[in-house]
Each structure stands twice: as structure tokens, then as C-alpha cells.
Amino acid sequence: MSRRNGREVAVVDDDPASREAVRIVIEPAGWTVVPYETARAAISAARAHTLADMVLMDMSLPGESAGRAIAEIRRLRPELSIVVLSSHQREDYVFEALRAGAVGYVLKQQAMKELAEVLDIVDAGGSPLSPGIARRVLATFREAGERFDPLSEREREILVCFADGKTYAEAADALDISIDTVRTHVRRMYAKLDVRSRPQAVLAALKRGLLR
């Protein structure tokens, strides 16, 4: 179901002052605000196919987890675009919202003045994130990548040598590199695995599936 006037946005926030602030900012840009005080009311509207295609949702709502509400609205109306507009930048809130299906997460204190532009970005198929939120998301993906496969090829080769019982000097000979190069790679390996010794490194790699 399309927005009735093409520029309608549901604002799900139990704070009247916040809803009014959104209205004041975006109505001059041609957006019409439809307010909802609770997530349950928005879910009911989604079920009845009366909820606007664009939704701004706070993360602190009475009686219902915002993450569960986002997931339920997306289940009922997968074509809807839901953006979190919140004063909270806690990582658990951010990832709860994004995993549930929100297409963006912007902070009230940063995005309010540019909120009409944020809605235009979403309307064009974009996914707006406040700068601090974007950095947190990128950092988490980088950390996840390191957890899954943190070691370079050379570090893995040295670790295999250690698993075979080789010393630093024997690993250097086996790989045809200097012992100083081995030490450099080992320092990096220890930092990535959060260990302090060769046995700890081998054990940590085995537990993570980095050695077979």
C-alpha cells in the first residue's frame, strides 16, 4: 500500500515533544507525520495495512521491545522502510535494530535538523547512519573478520611450526626467513589471539578452528 500522499511518515515515539519536534522539522519539506505512541499501535496499523511506508521509530518504547516491533512490522509489511531515530547509541540497541530489519539508525541530537534529508535518502533507497553509528558498525565488522580469520598466511605458517614443536630458530630455518622476522610475526600473532606464549597461541588457534 503506497503512502496516501506520497510523503507520509509514521513516527513511533512515546514522547510528545519528540513527535512534535519531528513534525516541525519535516512538514515544511512536504512530509506528513502520523504519530503513534506505542510500538503495539504501529504493529496494529501494519497488520491493517494503514501504516505509512516510511517509519521513524524510537528505541525506548513502553510495553514492547523496539527490536521485536521492527521485526514484526517487517514480517507483516516487508516493503516498509523503518529508520530508528533515537537518543541512544548503545551498540546493543544499534545491532538489535539493524538485525530486526531497520534500514537506518540516526541519532536525534545529530540528525534532527537534517531529518527531511534523511527521509529523502531512505525514499531513494538509501540506508542512513549517523557518523558515530557508522563507525561502530564498521568497527564491529572488522573485529568480526579478525575473529573469524585473524592470521596472515605467514603467521599461520609460523603457528604450524610451533604446533609441530619447532623453536623460533627452527621455524625461521623451515620458512627460510630470519629469526627477527619470525619474532615480528609472532608479536602480531600474539596480539591477535590475545595470548603470551607459543602453547597458548596453538591452543587458541585450535579452539578457533584456525589450525587443523
Stockholm file with secondary structure:
# STOCKHOLM 1.0

chainA/1-212         MSRRNGREVAVVDDDPASREAVRIVIEPAGWTVVPYETARAAISAARAHTLADMVLMDMSLPGESAGRAIAEIRRLRPELSIVVLSSHQREDYVFEALRAGAVGYVLKQQAMKELAEVLDIVDAGGSPLSPGIARRVLATFREAGERFDPLSEREREILVCFADGKTYAEAADALDISIDTVRTHVRRMYAKLDVRSRPQAVLAALKRGLLR
#=GR chainA/1-212 SS CCCSSSCEEEEECSCHHHHHHHHHHHGGGTCEEEEESSHHHHHHHHHTTCSCSEEEECSCCTTSCHHHHHHHHHHHCTTCEEEEEESCCCHHHHHHHHHHTCSEEEEHHHHGGGHHHHHHHHHTTCCCBCHHHHHHHHHHHHHHHHHHSCCCHHHHHHHHHHHTTCCHHHHHHHHTCCHHHHHHHHHHHHHHHTCSSHHHHHHHHHHTTCCC
#=GC SS_cons         CCCSSSCEEEEECSCHHHHHHHHHHHGGGTCEEEEESSHHHHHHHHHTTCSCSEEEECSCCTTSCHHHHHHHHHHHCTTCEEEEEESCCCHHHHHHHHHHTCSEEEEHHHHGGGHHHHHHHHHTTCCCBCHHHHHHHHHHHHHHHHHHSCCCHHHHHHHHHHHTTCCHHHHHHHHTCCHHHHHHHHHHHHHHHTCSSHHHHHHHHHHTTCCC
//
